Amino acid sequence: MSIFSCLLWACEPVTESVDNNDIALIQALDLSLLPDQQWAFADGVLQLSFCRDRINDALMAEADELRRWRVIGEVTAFPARRHEGLALLAEFQQQYDVILWQQSGTVSSQFYRLVVPQGQQRNASIFNALASVGRDRRICFSAVDQGGSN
């Protein structure tokens, strides 16, 4: 029985301790229509596929859906499990100093813009974000789309 318990424990996802400020920032940005006066986008779009289907499912949303939810500006407009995906994005912000804003998402992958304070777009690199986040053990696929800056 103890061996079985150890095997189950090993299969559980490891969650990092995330600062409440990081979670609050990611949640606030997720509700925002960006870019705005405070935040800008770096060039390019980062495509990520999480190794856990549950996270991919929690972040599934078409661009039009995300835009509509953000216009409403109410957290209850978003799907109930979205907080799980946002918690992982907050971990990325804490661990890699990378703020990702979701542009769209399917059941298999999502597209993100790299968010930086206004005026710092030239200093931000989507390739540096890919190099750090793309190596995370929770990511099964990552790519950059330089042309996807619409």
C-alpha positions, 0 to 999 in steps of 0.5 A: 500500500505504501508503494502504491501511495508513493507512486501516486504522489510521484504522479501529482503535479508539483506546484510552486509557491506563488506570491499573491501579488504575482497571481493578482497581476496575472489575473488583472492583466488577463481581464484587461484589453491590452496594450494600454497606457501602462502595458505594451507587447513585445514583438512576436507571439509565443505558442505553448502547449502544456503537458497536462491536458487539464491546463490546456483545457482550462486556457482554451478560448478563441480570440473573440471569446477572450476579447468579449470576456475582457470587454465585460471585465468581470471574472465570472465571465471566464470559465470556472477552471481558468484560474488553474491556467492563470496560476501556472502563468503566475508561476512563470512570471515569478520564476522566469520574469515573463508576463504572458497575456493570452491571445487565443487557445485551443485544446492543444496549445495557446498563443501568448503575447509577451507583456512589458511595461510601456516603453520597454518593448525594444528591451523585451525579447520573445526569444528570451522568453521562449528560451526560459519558459520553453524549457520548463518541464510543464511545457511539451511544445513551444514555438515563436511566431514573429509575424503574429503581432496583430 
